Amino acid sequence: MKNTLLLYLKFQYTTYRLLSENQNLLFLDVILAIVTAFLFFCIFFRRYFLKLTFSTNRKRYESLIFLKKRNGVS
């Protein structure tokens, strides 16, 4: 995550330096907003959504195994 943020800051600085010479600041803001939203979505999706899905599936699987053992089904 640290490398991702450093890469984003480098991209932001480079883009700002290139586009500020042409005075296209609105275009710059749109690009940076899209990139920021994409990066935060990727980080959020990877860290929280997948962890939640896998932990829920694991609990469901463990409860099914427990019920099978309790009922004597192998």
Summary of the structure (lengths in Angstrom):
residues: 74
radius of gyration: 22.7
end to end distance: 43.5
largest distance: 74.5
contacts: 154
relative contact order: 0.08
helix: 89%
strand: 0%
